């Protein structure tokens, strides 16, 4: 059964990455909790925090790993959604209040996504009716469920519009 996952992200991560439009991103998590929601090639979509409560893009899940902050920066650089290691360190510290000692020795979860799409703002769409305001990290949906179909169809519609605009624009 195919699944998709909607992960919550902050606006800054999204906007920083949208500005550079990489095809690969690290959707990092401040803790080193394992991510087992998807299989390789399934869709991982981004939803902004309220009040911008919209699904705004996504990519295909490639793999999950646990890395130190320094290694995550060395491997993914600005694909982490920040412009410097200090920014990544600051973001992790803000999310993880119990960090002690040298942050470079602490681990974060790295969810690598490929074929990333950043929807145009006009194609952003709200999460389905069964999305709870209490969700902190994200939620998995079966693709053939009512909510999964709603999410995927809206995402693909926005993705197709982006592709058609790219191919029809003059060089």
Buried (B, 14 or more C-beta within 10 A) or exposed (E): EBBBBBBBBBEEBBEBBBEEEBEBBBBBBBBBEEBEBBEEEBBBBBBBEEEEBBBBBBBBBBEBBBBBBBBBBEBBBBBBBBEEBEBBBEBBBEBBEEBEEEBEEBBBBBBBBBEBBBBBEEBBBEBBEEBEEEEEEBBBBEBEBEBBBBBBEBBEEBBEBBEEEEEEEEE
